[in-house]
Amino acid sequence: MSAPKFTAGPWVLGNENNECCDVFTGKTTIALDRIDPHVGCIVISREEMLANAHLVAAAPELLSALELMVAAYPNGFSGSIYGNAHVAARAAIAKATKP
């Protein structure tokens, strides 16, 4: 498995209001805003902002789960309907761990 270069989880949702939601990584805060600072107006819904925040907060666990799956099945699922899942998992790991 690749050594993480990111702040280890868990990451948790923090302060949330109608315009912003924070994700605490343990070392820093990631702020997800609804307002685009370049145009000064709301560009996504509150629901989309919260969904994005939940996805960001889950990122370390998602990466770990994918790495465990790939390690458990290093040759993929050849001949299986799950072959595409293994390819997708490897691609997501590569994207998340790209230097």
C-alpha positions in Angstrom: 0.0 0.0 0.0 1.1 3.5 -0.6 2.3 5.7 2.2 -0.2 8.5 2.7 1.1 12.0 2.1 -2.1 13.5 3.5 -3.2 14.1 7.0 -4.4 10.8 8.4 -8.0 10.5 9.3 -10.5 10.6 10.7 -11.6 13.8 9.2 -14.8 15.2 10.7 -17.5 17.8 9.8 -17.2 20.9 11.7 -18.9 24.2 11.7 -21.7 24.6 9.1 -24.0 27.4 8.2 -25.9 28.4 5.1 -22.8 29.5 3.2 -20.0 27.3 4.4 -19.2 23.9 5.9 -15.8 23.0 7.5 -14.0 19.7 7.5 -11.4 19.3 10.2 -8.5 17.1 9.3 -6.9 17.2 12.7 -4.2 19.6 11.6 -6.1 22.1 9.4 -9.6 23.0 8.3 -10.9 22.6 4.8 -13.7 25.1 4.1 -16.3 24.3 1.5 -18.2 27.4 0.4 -21.4 27.8 -1.5 -20.2 31.2 -2.7 -17.8 31.6 -5.5 -15.3 34.3 -4.4 -14.6 35.4 -7.9 -18.2 36.4 -8.7 -19.5 36.8 -5.1 -22.7 34.8 -5.5 -24.0 31.3 -4.5 -23.1 28.7 -7.1 -24.2 25.5 -5.4 -27.1 24.5 -3.1 -26.7 23.9 0.6 -27.5 20.2 0.0 -24.7 20.0 -2.6 -22.2 21.8 -0.2 -23.1 19.3 2.6 -22.7 16.3 0.3 -19.3 17.6 -0.8 -18.3 18.1 2.8 -19.3 14.5 3.7 -17.4 13.1 0.7 -14.3 15.1 1.7 -14.6 14.0 5.3 -14.8 10.3 4.2 -11.8 10.6 1.9 -9.2 9.0 4.1 -11.4 6.0 4.9 -12.5 5.6 1.3 -8.8 5.5 0.2 -8.0 3.0 2.9 -10.9 0.7 2.0 -9.8 0.8 -1.7 -6.2 0.0 -0.8 -7.3 -2.9 1.4 -9.5 -4.3 -1.4 -6.7 -4.0 -4.0 -4.2 -5.6 -1.6 -6.7 -8.5 -0.9 -7.2 -9.1 -4.6 -3.9 -8.0 -6.2 -4.7 -9.7 -9.5 -8.2 -8.3 -9.7 -11.3 -10.2 -10.3 -10.5 -11.7 -13.7 -13.4 -13.4 -15.3 -15.7 -11.8 -12.8 -18.4 -9.1 -13.2 -16.3 -7.1 -10.7 -13.3 -6.7 -13.0 -14.3 -3.1 -13.7 -14.5 -2.3 -10.0 -10.9 -3.4 -9.5 -9.7 -1.2 -12.4 -11.7 1.7 -11.0 -10.3 1.2 -7.5 -6.7 1.3 -8.8 -7.5 4.4 -10.8 -9.0 6.2 -7.8 -6.0 5.2 -5.6 -3.6 6.6 -8.2 -5.6 9.8 -8.4 -5.7 10.2 -4.6 -2.0 9.4 -4.2 -0.6 11.2 -7.2 2.5 13.3 -6.1 
